[in-house]
Amino acid sequence: MKYELTDDQASVMAGLDQLLAGVDTSPPTEPVLFEYATELDATLAESGFLDIAREEGFTALDATLIVERLARLPQVVEAAASAIVAPAVGVPVGTRPVALVSGDPTKPARFLPMAQVLLCDRGDHGLMITVEPENVETIETLFAYPYGRLKSLEGVEQTRIEDVGALRRRWRIALAAEAAGCMASALDQILDHVKTRQAFGQPLGAFQAIQHRLAMAAETAESTKFLAFRAAWSDSESDAAIAAGFAQTRIAQLTYDLHQFAGAMALTLEFPLHLWTYRLRALAGELGGGSRQARAAALATWSDAA
């Protein structure tokens, strides 16, 4: 399956590529768990790319194209929640970065250490919580994202979000878009490796068993991308749940295979594969994981019959 950009979308993506060309997006030269692209974050905030879904004539699909592209970078930047989720739940323009959490608002959340607002899925409603830097405890993890948690909810400004369905639906689309970008770059990293790494006098990529598993990984990455695009285009509950659920249920096998092809070096910080695969492992558990999305897709498709 191929997706052909419209003229407007092609222009937007060309502009994004031009922006990225002016920012250092090379992999970190030192072994790190992750690198937050502070300069790129500021540039994106000024450029308007992350507000594209709010512009007349553009939709969540255009935002999803941008998020998938940014997720391919070795650095991380908060783009998905700002570009895809925030416009649907009334987050004011310019209020970002945005962090997302489900259930208890004091649970660890990605991007919370630099966030201005935390969106919380509370089940029957949502919350928009103002984040003050002094109220955030930074948490170190292996998941290649900056994590933090709120120290307290006492005196914190909170706004109720009645349309929690929009929050959850857009979060699923954002999750799938991020996963698609991470999958694509992780696969590219390993393709370069198996072309040059030798075993028994020939490249690893020459072995049929490895080719088969690489083909499966490529199918996963491409399918995740197009399911994310479809979900953003339709903005429907079922498509969003299917996209997120497919990505989450495929992450374990894809990351296992790619790490195995790189051998022991894949578990080191010096080899950049973890910059994408560890992010994927973080995404695999969000919003309850793949089984929760499968249940949501069934309910959205067949309602009470599910």
GUMAR-872571 format. One record per residue: residue number from 1; residue in three letters; x, y, z of N, C-alpha, C in turn. Coordinates in steps of 0.05 Angstrom, whole numbers, padded with zeros to 5 digits. Atoms other than C-alpha are relative to their C-alpha. Layout:
BEGIN
[NUM ALA [X Y Z] [X Y Z] [X Y Z]]
...
end
This chain:
BEGIN
[1 MET [00017 -00024 00000] [00000 00000 00000] [00018 00025 00000]]
[2 LYS [-00014 -00025 00001] [00025 00070 -00017] [-00020 00023 00005]]
[3 TYR [00016 -00023 -00006] [-00001 00136 00008] [00012 00024 -00014]]
[4 GLU [-00010 -00023 00015] [00006 00195 -00039] [-00008 00026 00013]]
[5 LEU [00005 -00025 -00013] [00011 00263 -00006] [-00015 00019 -00020]]
[6 THR [00012 -00022 00015] [-00034 00320 -00030] [00022 00021 -00004]]
[7 ASP [-00019 -00022 00005] [00001 00382 -00056] [00006 00015 00026]]
[8 ASP [-00003 -00014 -00026] [-00011 00417 00011] [00017 -00016 00019]]
[9 GLN [-00015 00017 -00018] [00016 00358 00050] [00029 -00002 -00009]]
[10 ALA [-00027 00001 00010] [00077 00352 00005] [00015 00026 00006]]
[11 SER [-00012 -00026 -00006] [00091 00426 00016] [00007 00001 00029]]
[12 VAL [-00005 -00001 -00029] [00084 00419 00091] [00024 -00018 00008]]
[13 MET [-00021 00019 -00006] [00130 00358 00094] [00027 00010 -00011]]
[14 ALA [-00024 -00012 00010] [00181 00392 00050] [00010 00022 00018]]
[15 GLY [-00007 -00021 -00019] [00180 00451 00097] [00012 -00012 00026]]
[16 LEU [-00010 00013 -00025] [00190 00404 00157] [00028 -00011 -00005]]
[17 ASP [-00027 00010 00006] [00249 00370 00123] [00020 00022 -00002]]
[18 GLN [-00018 -00023 00001] [00279 00438 00109] [00007 00010 00028]]
[19 LEU [-00004 -00008 -00028] [00270 00457 00182] [00020 -00019 00014]]
[20 LEU [-00017 00021 -00013] [00303 00391 00205] [00028 00002 -00010]]
[21 ALA [-00027 -00002 00011] [00361 00403 00158] [00016 00022 00013]]
[22 GLY [-00013 -00022 -00013] [00377 00466 00197] [00006 -00005 00030]]
[23 VAL [-00004 00007 -00028] [00379 00431 00264] [00017 -00026 00002]]
[24 ASP [-00017 00024 -00003] [00430 00380 00289] [-00017 -00023 00010]]
[25 THR [00016 00023 -00007] [00392 00315 00289] [00017 -00026 -00003]]
[26 SER [-00017 00024 00001] [00452 00268 00286] [-00002 -00015 00026]]
[27 PRO [00002 00016 -00025] [00453 00211 00337] [00020 00010 00021]]
[28 PRO [-00018 -00009 -00021] [00485 00227 00404] [00027 -00014 -00003]]
[29 THR [-00026 00011 00002] [00560 00216 00405] [00009 -00013 00026]]
[30 GLU [-00006 00012 -00025] [00561 00197 00478] [-00023 -00020 00007]]
[31 PRO [00022 00019 -00008] [00523 00136 00508] [-00019 00013 00019]]
[32 VAL [00021 -00013 -00017] [00458 00165 00535] [-00025 -00017 -00002]]
[33 LEU [00026 00014 00001] [00390 00137 00553] [-00019 00014 -00020]]
[34 PHE [00015 -00015 00020] [00358 00192 00511] [00011 00028 -00002]]
[35 GLU [-00008 -00028 00003] [00370 00262 00485] [-00024 00016 -00008]]
[36 TYR [00023 -00017 00007] [00315 00314 00487] [00010 00023 -00019]]
[37 ALA [-00009 -00019 00020] [00320 00359 00426] [-00011 00028 00007]]
[38 THR [00009 -00026 -00011] [00313 00426 00462] [-00001 00021 -00022]]
[39 GLU [-00001 -00020 00022] [00333 00468 00401] [-00022 -00005 -00020]]
[40 LEU [00021 00007 00018] [00285 00431 00356] [-00027 00006 00012]]
[41 ASP [00025 -00006 -00013] [00230 00437 00407] [-00008 00030 -00003]]
[42 ALA [00005 -00029 00002] [00237 00513 00407] [-00006 00008 -00029]]
[43 THR [00005 -00006 00028] [00240 00515 00331] [-00028 -00009 -00008]]
[44 LEU [00027 00010 00006] [00177 00473 00325] [-00021 00018 00012]]
[45 ALA [00020 -00017 -00013] [00141 00517 00375] [-00004 00026 -00015]]
[46 GLU [00001 -00025 00014] [00158 00579 00334] [-00011 -00003 -00028]]
[47 SER [00006 00004 00028] [00144 00549 00266] [-00029 -00005 -00006]]
[48 GLY [00029 00005 00005] [00071 00529 00275] [-00006 -00028 -00010]]
[49 PHE [00005 00027 00009] [00081 00457 00252] [-00018 -00016 00019]]
[50 LEU [00015 00016 -00019] [00052 00429 00316] [-00029 00011 00004]]
[51 ASP [00027 -00011 -00001] [-00010 00473 00309] [-00016 -00004 -00026]]
[52 ILE [00012 00002 00027] [-00027 00450 00239] [-00028 -00010 00000]]
[53 ALA [00028 00011 -00001] [-00090 00412 00260] [-00020 00022 00008]]
[54 ARG [00018 -00022 -00007] [-00118 00478 00285] [-00005 00019 -00024]]
[55 GLU [00002 -00018 00022] [-00109 00512 00218] [-00022 -00008 -00020]]
[56 GLU [00022 00006 00020] [-00166 00518 00167] [00012 -00015 -00024]]
[57 GLY [-00009 00016 00023] [-00159 00466 00112] [00018 -00023 00008]]
[58 PHE [-00017 00022 -00009] [-00116 00420 00154] [-00014 -00016 00022]]
[59 THR [00014 00018 -00019] [-00135 00361 00198] [00021 -00015 00017]]
[60 ALA [-00017 00017 -00016] [-00107 00310 00247] [00018 -00017 -00017]]
[61 LEU [-00017 00015 00017] [-00080 00272 00188] [00026 00014 -00006]]
[62 ASP [-00024 -00016 00006] [-00032 00328 00171] [00019 00000 00025]]
[63 ALA [-00015 00001 -00025] [-00010 00330 00244] [00014 -00028 00003]]
[64 THR [-00010 00027 -00003] [00000 00254 00243] [00024 -00005 -00019]]
[65 LEU [-00023 00001 00018] [00046 00259 00182] [00025 00012 00013]]
[66 ILE [-00022 -00014 -00012] [00089 00308 00220] [00011 -00016 00024]]
[67 VAL [-00008 00015 -00024] [00090 00266 00284] [00016 -00025 -00007]]
[68 GLU [-00014 00024 00009] [00110 00203 00247] [00028 00006 -00009]]
[69 ARG [-00027 -00009 00010] [00168 00240 00214] [00018 00007 00024]]
[70 LEU [-00017 -00009 -00023] [00193 00270 00280] [00007 -00024 00017]]
[71 ALA [-00006 00024 -00016] [00189 00202 00315] [00023 -00017 -00011]]
[72 ARG [-00022 00015 00012] [00242 00176 00267] [00027 00011 00009]]
[73 LEU [-00025 -00012 -00008] [00294 00222 00297] [00013 -00015 00024]]
[74 PRO [-00013 00013 -00023] [00346 00194 00346] [-00006 00016 00026]]
[75 GLN [00008 -00015 -00023] [00328 00251 00393] [-00030 -00001 00004]]
[76 VAL [00029 -00001 -00005] [00260 00258 00426] [-00008 00029 00003]]
[77 VAL [00013 -00026 -00003] [00215 00318 00424] [-00030 -00005 00004]]
[78 GLU [00028 00004 -00004] [00144 00325 00449] [-00015 00012 -00023]]
[79 ALA [00014 -00010 00023] [00103 00331 00386] [-00028 -00013 -00002]]
[80 ALA [00025 00015 00005] [00047 00278 00386] [-00023 00012 00016]]
[81 ALA [00022 -00011 -00016] [00006 00304 00444] [-00007 00028 -00008]]
[82 SER [00005 -00028 00008] [00014 00377 00423] [-00014 00002 -00026]]
[83 ALA [00010 -00003 00027] [-00002 00366 00350] [-00027 -00015 -00004]]
[84 ILE [00024 00017 00005] [-00056 00311 00353] [-00021 00001 00021]]
[85 VAL [00019 00002 -00022] [-00087 00309 00422] [-00010 00027 00009]]
[86 ALA [00007 -00026 -00011] [-00086 00381 00447] [-00022 00015 -00014]]
[87 PRO [00021 -00015 00014] [-00128 00412 00392] [-00028 -00011 00004]]
[88 ALA [00027 00013 -00003] [-00185 00362 00405] [-00012 00004 00027]]
[89 VAL [00011 -00002 -00027] [-00192 00377 00479] [00003 00028 00012]]
[90 GLY [00000 -00027 -00009] [-00184 00452 00482] [00024 00011 00014]]
[91 VAL [-00025 -00011 -00011] [-00112 00461 00504] [00006 00026 -00015]]
[92 PRO [-00005 -00025 00014] [-00096 00534 00489] [00024 -00001 -00018]]
[93 VAL [-00022 -00001 00019] [-00050 00549 00431] [00025 00010 00015]]
[94 GLY [-00025 -00008 -00012] [00022 00554 00454] [00005 -00013 00028]]
[95 THR [-00003 00013 -00026] [00010 00514 00518] [00012 -00028 -00005]]
[96 ARG [-00014 00024 00006] [00061 00459 00509] [00029 00003 00012]]
[97 PRO [00007 00027 00007] [00097 00412 00516] [-00024 -00011 00017]]
[98 VAL [00023 00013 -00013] [00038 00366 00535] [00008 -00028 00008]]
[99 ALA [-00004 00028 -00010] [00043 00303 00577] [-00027 -00014 00002]]
[100 LEU [00024 00017 -00001] [-00008 00246 00578] [00003 -00021 00022]]
[101 VAL [00000 00022 -00020] [-00027 00198 00634] [-00029 -00010 00002]]
[102 SER [00026 00011 -00004] [-00085 00151 00647] [-00003 -00010 00029]]
[103 GLY [00004 00009 -00027] [-00116 00135 00714] [00008 00021 00020]]
[104 ASP [-00009 -00018 -00021] [-00080 00167 00773] [00017 00022 -00012]]
[105 PRO [-00016 -00022 00011] [-00054 00237 00754] [00028 00001 00010]]
[106 THR [-00027 -00001 -00011] [00007 00226 00798] [00018 -00023 -00009]]
[107 LYS [-00016 00021 00012] [00031 00166 00758] [00022 00012 -00018]]
[108 PRO [-00021 -00010 00018] [00096 00173 00718] [-00012 00005 -00028]]
[109 ALA [00009 -00007 00026] [00084 00207 00651] [00023 00009 -00018]]
[110 ARG [-00020 -00009 00019] [00126 00218 00589] [-00001 00030 -00003]]
[111 PHE [-00003 -00028 00006] [00151 00289 00578] [-00009 00018 00023]]
[112 LEU [00009 -00017 -00021] [00125 00313 00645] [00021 00020 00011]]
[113 PRO [-00020 -00019 -00011] [00192 00344 00667] [00001 00027 -00015]]
[114 MET [00000 -00025 00015] [00185 00397 00612] [-00028 00009 -00008]]
[115 ALA [00027 -00006 00009] [00109 00399 00604] [-00011 00025 00014]]
[116 GLN [00016 -00022 -00011] [00064 00459 00615] [-00027 -00010 00010]]
[117 VAL [00027 00010 -00007] [00001 00417 00619] [00001 -00030 -00001]]
[118 LEU [00003 00029 00000] [-00016 00345 00636] [-00030 -00007 -00005]]
[119 LEU [00027 00009 00006] [-00077 00312 00604] [-00003 -00028 00012]]
[120 CYS [00004 00026 -00015] [-00105 00255 00646] [-00027 -00012 -00008]]
[121 ASP [00024 00016 00006] [-00155 00202 00623] [-00009 -00013 00026]]
[122 ARG [00010 00010 -00025] [-00196 00188 00685] [-00022 -00021 -00003]]
[123 GLY [00021 00020 00005] [-00243 00138 00653] [-00026 00012 -00010]]
[124 ASP [00026 -00012 00008] [-00310 00175 00653] [00003 00030 -00006]]
[125 HIS [-00005 -00028 00007] [-00278 00244 00644] [00030 00004 -00002]]
[126 GLY [-00028 -00006 00001] [-00212 00277 00631] [00007 00024 00017]]
[127 LEU [-00009 -00024 -00015] [-00170 00329 00667] [00022 00014 -00015]]
[128 MET [-00022 -00016 00010] [-00127 00385 00642] [00013 00013 00024]]
[129 ILE [-00014 -00008 -00025] [-00076 00398 00697] [00023 00018 -00007]]
[130 THR [-00022 -00019 00004] [-00030 00458 00698] [00025 -00011 00015]]
[131 VAL [-00025 00011 -00011] [00042 00435 00711] [00019 00022 00008]]
[132 GLU [-00021 -00019 -00010] [00090 00476 00754] [00025 -00016 00003]]
[133 PRO [-00025 00015 -00001] [00163 00455 00748] [00007 -00010 00028]]
[134 GLU [-00008 00008 -00027] [00173 00453 00824] [-00017 -00022 00011]]
[135 ASN [00018 00022 -00009] [00116 00403 00830] [00005 -00026 -00015]]
[136 VAL [-00006 00024 00016] [00149 00352 00784] [00025 -00014 00010]]
[137 GLU [-00023 00017 -00007] [00195 00296 00806] [00009 -00015 -00024]]
[138 THR [-00011 00013 00023] [00240 00272 00750] [00006 -00029 00007]]
[139 ILE [-00004 00029 -00004] [00243 00196 00743] [00018 -00011 -00022]]
[140 GLU [-00018 00012 00019] [00300 00160 00709] [-00009 -00028 -00007]]
[141 THR [00008 00027 00009] [00280 00100 00667] [00018 -00008 -00024]]
[142 LEU [-00014 00009 00024] [00308 00059 00610] [-00016 00004 -00026]]
[143 PHE [00019 -00001 00022] [00250 00077 00564] [00006 00022 -00021]]
[144 ALA [-00009 -00019 00021] [00288 00131 00524] [-00019 00024 -00004]]
[145 TYR [00016 -00024 -00002] [00237 00185 00542] [00006 00014 00027]]
[146 PRO [00000 -00013 -00026] [00240 00238 00597] [-00026 -00006 00015]]
[147 TYR [00023 00006 -00016] [00193 00216 00652] [00000 00016 00026]]
[148 GLY [00003 -00014 -00025] [00166 00251 00713] [-00027 -00006 00012]]
[149 ARG [00026 00003 -00013] [00109 00250 00763] [-00006 00024 00017]]
[150 LEU [00007 -00022 -00017] [00070 00302 00800] [00004 -00007 00029]]
[151 LYS [-00005 00005 -00029] [00091 00308 00873] [-00026 00001 00016]]
[152 SER [00025 -00005 -00015] [00022 00332 00895] [-00021 00012 -00018]]
[153 LEU [00022 -00013 00014] [-00046 00352 00869] [-00012 00023 00016]]
[154 GLU [00011 -00021 -00018] [-00059 00400 00927] [00006 00028 -00012]]
[155 GLY [-00002 -00027 00010] [-00073 00470 00901] [00007 00002 -00030]]
[156 VAL [-00006 00000 00028] [-00060 00449 00829] [-00025 00007 -00017]]
[157 GLU [00023 -00008 00018] [-00104 00481 00775] [-00008 -00023 -00018]]
[158 GLN [00010 00023 00015] [-00148 00428 00743] [-00026 00008 -00015]]
[159 THR [00024 -00006 00016] [-00200 00435 00687] [-00011 -00027 -00009]]
[160 ARG [00013 00025 00008] [-00250 00379 00674] [-00004 -00001 -00030]]
[161 ILE [00005 00005 00028] [-00253 00351 00603] [-00023 -00020 -00002]]
[162 GLU [00024 00018 00002] [-00322 00323 00590] [00003 -00020 -00022]]
[163 ASP [-00002 00018 00023] [-00306 00293 00522] [00025 -00016 00002]]
[164 VAL [-00024 00017 -00004] [-00257 00241 00547] [00004 -00018 -00023]]
[165 GLY [-00003 00017 00023] [-00271 00200 00485] [00018 00013 -00021]]
[166 ALA [-00017 -00014 00019] [-00237 00253 00442] [00029 -00002 00009]]
[167 LEU [-00027 00003 -00012] [-00177 00252 00489] [00012 -00027 -00005]]
[168 ARG [-00010 00027 00003] [-00171 00177 00486] [00004 -00007 -00029]]
[169 ARG [-00002 00006 00029] [-00183 00172 00411] [00025 00012 -00012]]
[170 ARG [-00023 -00013 00011] [-00131 00223 00393] [00026 -00010 00013]]
[171 TRP [-00024 00012 -00012] [-00082 00193 00443] [00008 -00026 -00014]]
[172 ARG [-00006 00025 00015] [-00088 00126 00407] [00012 00006 -00027]]
[173 ILE [-00011 -00007 00026] [-00075 00159 00340] [00029 00010 00004]]
[174 ALA [-00027 -00011 -00005] [-00015 00196 00369] [00019 -00023 00007]]
[175 LEU [-00016 00023 -00007] [00011 00131 00399] [00009 -00016 -00024]]
[176 ALA [-00006 00015 00024] [00007 00095 00333] [00019 00015 -00018]]
[177 ALA [-00018 -00016 00017] [00041 00152 00296] [00029 00000 00011]]
[178 GLU [-00027 00002 -00012] [00099 00153 00345] [00012 -00027 -00004]]
[179 ALA [-00011 00027 00004] [00106 00078 00342] [00009 -00005 -00028]]
[180 ALA [-00007 00004 00028] [00107 00079 00266] [00027 00012 -00006]]
[181 GLY [-00025 -00013 00005] [00164 00129 00264] [00023 -00014 00014]]
[182 CYS [-00021 00015 -00014] [00204 00091 00317] [00006 -00026 -00014]]
[183 MET [-00004 00026 00013] [00194 00025 00281] [00016 00004 -00026]]
[184 ALA [-00013 -00004 00026] [00217 00054 00214] [00030 00006 00005]]
[185 SER [-00028 -00007 -00004] [00282 00083 00242] [00015 -00024 00013]]
[186 ALA [-00013 00024 -00011] [00297 00021 00284] [00007 -00020 -00021]]
[187 LEU [-00004 00019 00022] [00289 -00022 00223] [00023 00010 -00019]]
[188 ASP [-00022 -00010 00017] [00334 00024 00181] [00027 -00004 00013]]
[189 GLN [-00025 00004 -00015] [00387 00019 00235] [00010 -00028 -00004]]
[190 ILE [-00008 00029 00002] [00387 -00057 00231] [00006 -00008 -00029]]
[191 LEU [-00006 00006 00028] [00384 -00059 00156] [00029 00008 -00008]]
[192 ASP [-00028 -00008 00005] [00449 -00020 00153] [00019 -00020 00013]]
[193 HIS [-00018 00019 -00015] [00479 -00068 00205] [00002 -00027 -00015]]
[194 VAL [-00001 00027 00012] [00460 -00133 00170] [00013 00000 -00028]]
[195 LYS [-00013 -00002 00026] [00488 -00108 00104] [00031 00000 00003]]
[196 THR [-00029 -00002 -00003] [00558 -00098 00133] [00011 -00020 00020]]
[197 ARG [-00010 00020 -00020] [00563 -00148 00191] [00003 -00027 -00014]]
[198 GLN [-00005 00026 00013] [00594 -00213 00167] [-00003 -00024 00019]]
[199 ALA [00001 00025 -00014] [00581 -00284 00190] [00004 -00023 -00020]]
[200 PHE [-00006 00023 00019] [00610 -00347 00157] [00006 00010 -00028]]
[201 GLY [-00010 -00011 00025] [00640 -00303 00103] [-00020 00015 -00017]]
[202 GLN [00019 -00015 00015] [00577 -00267 00082] [-00016 00018 00018]]
[203 PRO [00015 -00018 -00017] [00533 -00210 00106] [-00023 -00014 00014]]
[204 LEU [00022 00012 -00015] [00481 -00227 00159] [-00026 00001 -00017]]
[205 GLY [00024 -00003 00016] [00428 -00201 00111] [-00003 -00020 -00022]]
[206 ALA [00001 00020 00021] [00444 -00256 00062] [-00014 -00026 00009]]
[207 PHE [00013 00024 -00011] [00414 -00309 00108] [-00030 00002 -00002]]
[208 GLN [00028 00000 00006] [00343 -00328 00089] [-00017 00003 00026]]
[209 ALA [00015 -00002 -00025] [00319 -00336 00161] [-00001 00029 00010]]
[210 ILE [00000 -00028 -00009] [00340 -00264 00177] [-00017 00017 -00020]]
[211 GLN [00016 -00014 00019] [00309 -00239 00112] [-00030 -00002 00006]]
[212 HIS [00029 00004 -00006] [00242 -00270 00131] [-00009 00017 00023]]
[213 ARG [00007 -00016 -00024] [00242 -00236 00199] [00002 00030 -00005]]
[214 LEU [-00002 -00028 00007] [00264 -00170 00170] [-00025 00008 -00017]]
[215 ALA [00024 -00005 00015] [00206 -00175 00121] [-00024 00003 00018]]
[216 MET [00022 -00003 -00019] [00158 -00185 00179] [00002 00026 00015]]
[217 ALA [-00004 -00026 -00013] [00188 -00125 00214] [-00008 00023 -00018]]
[218 ALA [00008 -00021 00019] [00179 -00083 00152] [-00030 00001 -00004]]
[219 GLU [00029 00001 00002] [00107 -00106 00145] [-00013 00013 00025]]
[220 THR [00010 -00012 -00025] [00095 -00086 00218] [00003 00031 -00001]]
[221 ALA [-00005 -00029 00000] [00126 -00017 00209] [-00018 00014 -00020]]
[222 GLU [00016 -00012 00021] [00089 -00002 00144] [-00030 -00001 00008]]
[223 SER [00028 00003 -00007] [00022 -00028 00170] [-00007 00019 00023]]
[224 THR [00005 -00019 -00022] [00028 00013 00234] [-00003 00028 -00011]]
[225 LYS [00001 -00027 00011] [00041 00075 00194] [-00026 00005 -00015]]
[226 PHE [00025 -00005 00015] [-00018 00067 00147] [-00025 -00003 00017]]
[227 LEU [00023 00001 -00019] [-00065 00047 00203] [-00002 00026 00016]]
[228 ALA [00000 -00026 -00014] [-00044 00110 00240] [-00011 00022 -00019]]
[229 PHE [00010 -00020 00019] [-00057 00152 00177] [-00030 -00003 -00004]]
[230 ARG [00029 00005 00003] [-00125 00119 00167] [-00016 00010 00024]]
[231 ALA [00013 -00009 -00024] [-00144 00132 00239] [-00002 00030 00002]]
[232 ALA [00000 -00030 -00001] [-00124 00205 00234] [-00019 00011 -00021]]
[233 TRP [00018 -00009 00022] [-00163 00212 00168] [-00029 -00003 00009]]
[234 SER [00028 00004 -00007] [-00227 00182 00195] [-00007 00012 00027]]
[235 ASP [00004 -00009 -00027] [-00218 00205 00267] [-00022 -00015 00014]]
[236 SER [00021 00017 -00012] [-00262 00146 00288] [00011 -00016 00023]]
[237 GLU [-00008 00016 -00023] [-00261 00106 00352] [00012 -00027 -00008]]
[238 SER [-00009 00027 00007] [-00253 00039 00318] [00027 00001 -00014]]
[239 ASP [-00026 -00001 00014] [-00197 00060 00271] [00023 00008 00019]]
[240 ALA [-00021 -00008 -00019] [-00159 00094 00328] [00008 -00024 00018]]
[241 ALA [-00006 00022 -00018] [-00164 00033 00373] [00014 -00022 -00016]]
[242 ILE [-00014 00020 00016] [-00144 -00014 00316] [00029 00008 -00005]]
[243 ALA [-00027 -00009 00005] [-00083 00028 00299] [00018 -00003 00024]]
[244 ALA [-00016 00001 -00024] [-00059 00033 00370] [00004 -00029 00009]]
[245 GLY [-00002 00028 -00008] [-00075 -00040 00385] [00019 -00016 -00018]]
[246 PHE [-00018 00014 00019] [-00039 -00066 00323] [00029 00007 00008]]
[247 ALA [-00027 -00008 -00007] [00023 -00026 00341] [00009 -00013 00026]]
[248 GLN [-00008 00010 -00026] [00024 -00047 00413] [00004 -00030 00001]]
[249 THR [-00003 00029 00000] [00014 -00121 00399] [00024 -00010 -00017]]
[250 ARG [-00023 00007 00017] [00071 -00121 00347] [00027 00009 00011]]
[251 ILE [-00025 -00012 -00009] [00122 -00083 00387] [00019 -00021 00012]]
[252 ALA [-00018 00020 -00013] [00149 -00142 00428] [00016 -00016 -00020]]
[253 GLN [-00014 00016 00020] [00165 -00185 00368] [00020 00016 -00016]]
[254 LEU [-00017 -00016 00017] [00194 -00129 00327] [00026 00008 00015]]
[255 THR [-00024 -00008 -00015] [00241 -00104 00382] [00017 -00024 00007]]
[256 TYR [-00016 00024 -00006] [00262 -00175 00400] [00017 -00007 -00024]]
[257 ASP [-00014 00008 00024] [00281 -00191 00328] [00023 00020 -00006]]
[258 LEU [-00020 -00019 00008] [00318 -00126 00315] [00024 00000 00019]]
[259 HIS [-00022 00001 -00019] [00359 -00131 00379] [00016 -00026 -00005]]
[260 GLN [-00015 00025 00004] [00376 -00204 00364] [00018 00002 -00024]]
[261 PHE [-00016 -00002 00024] [00402 -00186 00295] [00026 00016 00005]]
[262 ALA [-00023 -00016 -00006] [00451 -00137 00326] [00017 -00013 00022]]
[263 GLY [-00016 00015 -00020] [00475 -00187 00379] [00002 00016 00026]]
[264 ALA [-00003 -00012 -00026] [00502 -00164 00446] [00003 00030 -00002]]
[265 MET [-00004 -00028 00002] [00520 -00095 00420] [-00026 00016 00000]]
[266 ALA [00027 -00013 00001] [00445 -00080 00413] [-00009 00008 00028]]
[267 LEU [00007 -00006 -00027] [00441 -00078 00489] [00018 00021 00013]]
[268 THR [-00018 -00021 -00010] [00494 -00024 00496] [-00011 00028 -00007]]
[269 LEU [00009 -00027 00006] [00481 00051 00499] [00016 00012 -00023]]
[270 GLU [-00016 -00011 00022] [00536 00063 00448] [-00013 -00006 -00027]]
[271 PHE [00014 00007 00025] [00494 00028 00394] [-00027 00013 00001]]
[272 PRO [00023 -00017 -00003] [00436 00075 00378] [-00027 -00014 -00003]]
[273 LEU [00026 00013 00004] [00382 00022 00367] [-00019 00005 00023]]
[274 HIS [00017 -00003 -00024] [00356 00031 00438] [-00016 00026 00000]]
[275 LEU [00013 -00026 00001] [00338 00103 00422] [-00029 -00002 -00011]]
[276 TRP [00026 00004 00011] [00278 00076 00384] [-00014 -00024 00013]]
[277 THR [00013 00024 -00010] [00265 00006 00411] [-00009 00003 00029]]
[278 TYR [00009 -00004 -00028] [00262 00028 00484] [-00023 00019 00001]]
[279 ARG [00024 -00016 00002] [00213 00082 00465] [-00024 -00017 -00007]]
[280 LEU [00022 00018 00008] [00171 00029 00432] [-00010 -00016 00024]]
[281 ARG [00009 00015 -00023] [00171 -00012 00496] [-00016 00017 00020]]
[282 ALA [00016 -00018 -00016] [00145 00049 00533] [-00028 00003 -00011]]
[283 LEU [00025 -00004 00013] [00090 00059 00482] [-00018 -00025 00002]]
[284 ALA [00016 00025 -00001] [00069 -00014 00487] [-00018 -00002 00023]]
[285 GLY [00016 00002 -00024] [00040 -00004 00556] [-00019 00022 00004]]
[286 GLU [00017 -00023 -00005] [00004 00061 00548] [-00030 -00006 -00006]]
[287 LEU [00029 00004 00003] [-00072 00065 00554] [-00009 -00029 00004]]
[288 GLY [00008 00027 -00006] [-00075 -00006 00580] [00011 -00021 -00018]]
[289 GLY [-00013 00020 00017] [-00036 -00040 00524] [-00019 -00010 -00022]]
[290 GLY [00014 00010 00024] [-00058 -00079 00462] [-00027 -00012 00006]]
[291 SER [00025 00013 -00006] [-00113 -00119 00496] [-00022 00020 00006]]
[292 ARG [00019 -00021 -00005] [-00147 -00056 00520] [-00010 00013 -00026]]
[293 GLN [00008 -00012 00026] [-00146 -00027 00449] [-00017 -00020 -00016]]
[294 ALA [00016 00019 00014] [-00174 -00092 00421] [-00029 00000 00010]]
[295 ARG [00026 -00002 -00012] [-00232 -00088 00469] [-00014 00025 -00009]]
[296 ALA [00012 -00026 00008] [-00244 -00015 00451] [-00008 -00001 -00029]]
[297 ALA [00007 00003 00029] [-00243 -00032 00376] [-00025 -00017 -00003]]
[298 ALA [00024 00017 00002] [-00294 -00087 00387] [-00025 00015 00009]]
[299 LEU [00023 -00016 -00010] [-00340 -00041 00427] [-00008 00022 -00020]]
[300 ALA [00006 -00021 00019] [-00334 00014 00376] [-00013 -00011 -00025]]
[301 THR [00010 00012 00024] [-00350 -00033 00319] [-00027 -00014 00004]]
[302 TRP [00024 00016 -00004] [-00404 -00077 00349] [-00016 00008 00024]]
[303 SER [00015 -00011 -00023] [-00426 -00037 00409] [-00005 -00021 00021]]
[304 ASP [00006 00017 -00022] [-00461 -00077 00463] [00003 -00030 -00007]]
[305 ALA [-00003 00028 00009] [-00456 -00141 00421] [00028 -00011 00007]]
[306 ALA [-00028 00008 -00006] [-00381 -00142 00437] [00002 -00010 00029]]
end
